[in-house]
């Protein structure tokens, strides 16, 4: 199983490929993520040839613990959805 990608891994890779310091690379990654999150909060974020991020409002519902069958209330919340672009899907499927 492959490990999850972490921000520090992206920053190290960016630093290695560009010659920038690791601290500056971390700052760039943090700023980019912050900008993307703020754009998603305002409206759907469409990144050409990558995909679309959108916020989904989930309603309050009753959940159940599968081990005990005990029911509980799942509160309403917001969630982020990602729909990949057809071009990205095509690239990924052709390289398998």
C-alpha positions in Angstrom: 0.0 0.0 0.0 1.3 3.5 -0.9 1.8 6.1 1.8 -0.3 9.3 1.7 1.3 12.3 0.1 2.1 15.0 2.7 2.7 18.7 2.3 6.3 18.4 3.4 6.9 15.8 0.6 5.5 18.2 -2.0 7.7 21.0 -0.5 10.8 18.8 -0.6 10.1 17.9 -4.2 9.5 21.5 -5.2 12.7 22.5 -3.4 14.7 19.8 -5.2 13.3 20.7 -8.6 13.6 24.5 -8.4 16.5 25.1 -6.0 14.3 27.0 -3.6 14.8 26.5 0.1 12.5 24.0 1.9 11.1 26.7 4.1 10.2 28.9 1.2 8.7 25.8 -0.6 6.6 25.0 2.4 5.3 28.6 2.5 4.4 28.4 -1.2 2.5 25.1 -0.7 0.6 26.5 2.4 -0.3 29.7 0.5 -1.5 27.8 -2.5 -3.7 25.5 -0.4 -5.1 28.5 1.5 -5.9 30.3 -1.8 -7.6 27.1 -3.2 -9.7 26.6 -0.1 -10.8 30.2 -0.1 -11.8 30.0 -3.7 -13.8 26.8 -3.0 -15.6 28.5 -0.2 -16.7 31.3 -2.5 -17.9 29.1 -5.4 -17.1 25.9 -7.3 -13.4 25.8 -8.3 -12.8 24.5 -11.8 -9.2 23.7 -12.7 -8.9 23.1 -16.4 -7.7 19.6 -17.3 -7.7 18.6 -13.6 -11.3 18.7 -12.3 -13.9 20.6 -10.3 -14.1 21.0 -6.5 -17.4 21.9 -5.0 -19.0 22.2 -1.6 -21.8 19.8 -0.8 -24.2 20.6 2.0 -25.2 17.4 3.7 -28.4 17.2 5.7 -28.9 16.0 9.2 -29.7 12.2 9.3 -29.8 9.2 11.5 -26.8 7.0 11.5 -26.2 3.6 13.0 -23.2 1.9 14.6 -22.8 -1.3 12.6 -21.4 -3.2 15.6 -24.0 -2.4 18.2 -26.9 -1.2 15.9 -27.2 1.8 18.1 -28.7 4.8 16.3 -27.4 8.3 16.6 -27.9 11.7 15.0 -25.4 12.8 12.4 -25.4 16.6 12.3 -25.6 18.6 9.1 -22.2 19.5 7.7 -20.3 20.7 4.6 -18.2 18.4 2.5 -15.9 18.9 -0.5 -16.5 16.9 -3.7 -14.0 16.4 -6.5 -15.0 15.5 -10.0 -12.0 14.7 -12.2 -11.8 16.2 -15.8 -12.2 13.8 -18.7 -8.7 14.6 -19.9 -7.3 13.6 -16.5 -9.3 10.3 -16.5 -8.0 9.6 -19.9 -4.4 10.2 -19.0 -4.7 8.0 -15.8 -6.5 5.2 -17.6 -4.0 5.0 -20.5 -1.0 4.8 -18.1 -2.3 1.8 -16.2 
